[in-house]
Amino acid sequence: MEEEYQKKLFTHRRTIDHGNTFSRWIIENKTGVLTPSSLTARSSRAYHHGLVSRTRPDASYIADIVPPLAYKSSSSITSLPTKFVHTSINKIRHPVLVTVWTPEGRRLLTGSMSGEFTLWNGMTFNFETIMQAHDNAIRSMVYSNNDEWLLSGDQEGQIKYWQSNFNNVNILNAHREAIRDIAFSPNDSKFVTASDDGSLKIWNFNDSSKEESTLNGHGWDVKCCDWHPTLGLIASGSKDNTVKLWDPRNGGKCLSTLHGYKNTVTKMKFQKTGSTQMLLASTSRDHTGRILDLRMMRDMVVLRGHTSDVSSLAWHPVHANLITTGTHDGTISHYDIDTLLPENTTALEPVLKIPNAHDWPIWSLSYHPLGHILCSGSNDKTARFWCRARPNDETAFDDRYYHEEEKIQQGGGVLGYQQKNPYQYQSQRPQAGPTPATAPTAAPQVPAGIPGIPGIPGIPGLSSISS
């Protein structure tokens, strides 16, 4: 008799905060093995003589993973956030447009289409609090470099100043249209804003009654901007397919215009870590991203492999060569820009892709300050957390975020989607001998007709009834 076996369905296990005292207590309580911290004076002698052994986790246990900073001198592959951890959803669901970690990394702050701030715990990922910050959609948020202030911009061109306790101290009507991006200067004395009205404005943080200068030059909506972390240099990207570099001094002079893209420039970030900090990453709706070397003023690599518009971008806070992008089809891609490429080639393919990270466009990507967690905010009204997989974890990529969906066609119409999940199948143990032949099954007989209904020619079951 054949026995059917089903692959074991593992319970989802979070891989964050593995060293807490409660987890250690669970191990000691279930195994009955004492650790040195819990040994009494009476049993300490037995421990030192080897009569009592400590529990040692197997090779797949997360306890052997240390923060990414410990792997800074090694390959950045060790710090790829590839494993799904948690999905955070508001009670009243709205698209998540912006995500940013608080400076100490204890909480994640999200801004939604409804104008609400939502705080999520950075270790357990559960809901903490929510507040109505703006009257309309929040389009941008940024913390100052000294970690004391938060600026947020909305759909109506309004900027709000927030203290670390989310006390609103100032409201600034900065632009006529939506504010797409905000960036602080290195000393936090100034900040720059990019808007859909086609301009950038530089403001004095302490005296925001009037802008210091207005940077005009783009022919369409300005979608992104960033201020170099150490230099007096501003970069901006626009719907006119161009990237511009500006000198914020002397009224804001345009230094250079780059024409490499074929569609709207969506995101732009200077490299914040590394020895040089002379790289500028940008993405576009032409399915590509580019890494510009400011020393040579040319593209070092072109990020290929996207199947849709690239809508979000994030540098890793520890590994200067690791960059992550998100696209309109919900895919997250990780790139190692130090990958050795063939001569006269700049096209770089992703090291790893999460093809089904979200169901809708990913609007924001944010790394934890330590680099071990990545958060993504999407138009599917969720914020998802990703971390590094456990060592030797065979199920690291066996979930629905890595497997494509197939449509079910019935009667010429699409009735739904079926997930090709490796957990949801049954396998049979192979037999030692030949498989016994099975008797052929008779083809089902189509009834000649249905009693009480006159025959309709050409339709099975309703044809003429023979006399």
Secondary structure, 3 states (H helix, E strand, C coil): CCCEEECCCCCCCCCCCCCCHHHHHHHHHHHCCCCHHHCCHHHHHHHHCCCCCCCCCCCCCHHHCCCHHHHCCCCHHHHCCCEEEEEECCCCCCCEEEEEECCCCCEEEEEECCCEEEEEECCCCCEEEEEECCCCCEEEEEECCCCCEEEEEECCCEEEEEECCCCEEEEEECCCCCEEEEEECCCCCEEEEEECCCEEEEEECCCCCCCCEEEECCCCCEEEEEECCCCCCEEEEECCCCEEEEECCCCCEEEEEECCCCCCEEEEEECCCCCCCCEEEEEECCCCEEEEECCCCEEEEEECCCCCCEEEEEECCCCCCEEEEEECCCCEEEEECCCCCCCCCCEECCCEEECCCCCCCEEEEEECCCCCEEEEEECCCCEEEEECCCCCCCCCCCCCCCCCEEEEEECCEEEEEEECCCCCCEEECCCCCCCCCCCCCCCCCCCCCCCCCCCCCCCCCCCCCCC
